[in-house]
Amino acid sequence: MTDLRIAIVGFGKIARDQHLSAIAATPGATLAAVASRNASLPDLPHFATIEELLEQGPPIDAVSLCTPPQVRRAQAAAALAAGKHVMLEKPPGTSVAELDPLIAMAADAKRTLFATWHSRHAPAVEPARAWLATRRIKSVHINWKEDVRIWHPGQAWIWEPGGLGVFDPGVNALSILTRILPRPVFVTAAELAFPSNCQAPIAANLTLTDLAGLPVTAEFDFRQIGPQSWDILVEADQGQMTLSRGGRIMAVDGKVVADAPDEEYRELYHRFVELAATGASDVDLAPLRLVADAFLLGRRTLVEPFVV
Ligand code: NAP
């Protein structure tokens, strides 16, 4: 079987930090081109836009869209129309409904649409899911707090409509939550703190539950100074389970039971190659729906302006 020839579109932080090395390490995947307005790679065909890539570029089978969410729908539609498989960075869109026509396009064209949730591939997520499957869960708390200046330098798009603000990392926590819990949860209340000069929240507190009344709370904050936290704490009838470092480490009653190297993006590309072999799609919108519902239900407060 020949390699899946992939072009990265939007060569920014995550493309550099993760996609490049993950493609290089994935059997059956080859990086064939880059489309980015201001960035290129030596010895690789480069185009400023996805339109130029699709019209003038070398033969490719797939695109990996690493651009901000606000521009990805149009890019995904152009790529699918050109017969390419499409991998979407998270979140898959700026709205839930905009994914429907893309899913339909991919099915009609027999091409893959893969909406990735990299945090679901963190090494302790599946062990946590297995542990919770056999226990009675009493409560869940998410503590997801990071310093936006460290993790999102110069990313003005994150503060614009559709940029999600603190839900940009927060949706990662929700992608894990919706994977490890045995039943679907939904948002019942939200408090959203908007900087007075921004269109997206800098902090959010969510209350969620399921049909059995499970109490789930989440605290997301972009203003964290000092230790950063990407933790999910679960009280169960047989102990307390902690999933920390974004799903990398699982502990039960303080004792580490799962800790392995992070191979999230290698797993994503392995899955992309697998899906593209048959043109199947994988699009789970559950985490994005929770974010959308937080915006629907959210009680808003204005806080001090965000200054870089
Ligand atoms: P980023 O550093 O801002 O990179 C995105 C790149 O897309 C930019 O460098 C830019 O490259 C291009 N771009 C920006 N605006 C564009 C526009 N209007 N039209 C076309 N291209 C545009 O952002 P990022 O951190 O890589 O994040 C990208 C996506 O990956 C986000 O959805 C984010 O949630 C997700 N993600 C990020 C991380 C992380 O740690 N940063 C982790 C996981 C997932 P050019 O100027 O060269 O066109």
Boltz pocket constraint, residues with backbone or C-beta under 6 A from the ligand:
constraints:
  - pocket:
      binder: B
      contacts: [[A, 9], [A, 10], [A, 11], [A, 12], [A, 13], [A, 14], [A, 15], [A, 35], [A, 36], [A, 37], [A, 38], [A, 39], [A, 48], [A, 65], [A, 66], [A, 67], [A, 68], [A, 69], [A, 71], [A, 89], [A, 90], [A, 91], [A, 118], [A, 151], [A, 153], [A, 154], [A, 155], [A, 157], [A, 168]]
      max_distance: 6.0
